[in-house]
């Protein structure tokens, strides 16, 4: 019987954020694993939205999910213009 590797909680958190983005009508959702490329972050989530209001709402929901799970956003940019957050 082979040992199954323990699930990676950080990867699961990132996947849950991507799913949440999809559930809030984002499209072209892409989750990049940058653990071997970035000294600043492990995952990078990209998702397109339909309007400024929708992008802000998604940003708020993702930030709230992080807080609830003990991983608040370290920094955000672009919220006011909502072209990218």
N, C-alpha and C positions, 0 to 999 in steps of 0.2 A: 504494500500500500504506500503510495507516494505521498509525501507531505505537500499540502497545498500551501502556497505562500499566503501570508497574512494580507488582508486587504490594506491598501494604502489609504489612510484616512484623508490625506491632503488631496489625492486624486479623486476620491469619492466626493469630497466637498466641491471640487471644481466641476465635476460631472453634474452634481446637483444644481449648481449655479447655472450651468448651460441648459439643463432641463427647465429650470425656472424661467430663463429667458425665452425658451421656445413656448412655454405655456402662456406667456404674456404677449404673444403675437409677434415676437421677433422672428426674423427670417435670416437665412445665411449664417446660422450660428456655427462658429468654429472655436474649438478649444485647442490651444497650442500648448504643448509640453515644452517648456523652455528651461527645465531644470539643469541641463548641461550647457546652456547658452547664456544664461543671465545670472548675475550675482545678486539681483534685486528681487526677483520673483520666480516662482516655480511654474505657474500656469498663466496664460494670457487668454482671456475670453473676448471674442469679437462677435458682435451680433448687430444686424441692421434693424432699424425701427421705422415706423411709418410716419411719425410726426414728432415734433419737439416734446409735446406733452407725454406721448407714449414713451419716448426715450428717458425722460425724467422719471416717470413712474417705474420703469424697469430698473433704473439706477437706484431709486429709493428702495425697491423691493429686494434687490440684490444686497444692498448695504444692510438692510434690516435682517436678512437671512444670516449674513456674516456676524452681526452683533449677537443674534440669538444663539449662534454656535461658537461664540468665543473667539471669533476671527474678524474683528472690525476692519473696515477698509483703512489702510495705512494712509492713503492719499487718493484724492480724486481730482480730476480736472475736467473742464468743459461743460459743467453742469448748467451754468447760466445760459449759454448759447444753445445747448442741447443738440449740437451737431454731432458731437461725440462726447462720451462721458467715460 
